[in-house]
Amino acid sequence: MFQAETKLFGGKYSLTEEKKGKLHDIEFTMNNKNNSRSFKFGKGESNDVYLKLNKKPIWDIDLNIGAGDLKFDLSEYKVKSIDVKTGAANLNLKIGNLVSNSLINVESGVAKVKISVPKESGCEIEMDGALNAKDFEGFTKSSSGTWKNTDYDISKNKVNVKIKSGLSAVSVERY
């Protein structure tokens, strides 16, 4: 179902799995050597994680990340929902169109968020936040805080993006 390769400086990971009927709840957690979630790195040190997912299941993904540089190419996976909560981060997320409706929910503090969605999918963006820079090229503002691409209402597959952010640079692009 899930495979991870890690390169660690001062951290350790734990992996737990719980079966709930036909569902698998997989939790992959990083702690420091004292089982705290507080980390201090020196120059040139970082913790890296390379994840591989099984392509057969439909995925609901929850990510809670304090700070970091995150790159997720989920274009080849069936992703029903992805929920990202982060503080200070650089998030690059690419999603595919292998399910009819996908939901991307991002809550961030100070972050750079780039989301890529397929051109074939309809996309609606809901943005809530005070001091954010937005780049939604190819989207039309449909109401306060909401943007859609022109094909949203007639598209077979849809991606709904909800962003709640404090001070971030957010872009949603079509590929």
Secondary structure by P-SEA (a helix, b strand, c coil): cbbbbbccccbbbbbbbbbcccbbbbbbbbbccccccbbbbcccbbbbbbbbbccccccbbbbbbcbbbbbbccccccccbbbbbbcccbbbbbbbccccbbbbbbbbcccbbbbbbbccbbbbbbbbccbbbbbbcccccccccbbbccccccccbbbbbbbbbcccbbbbbcc
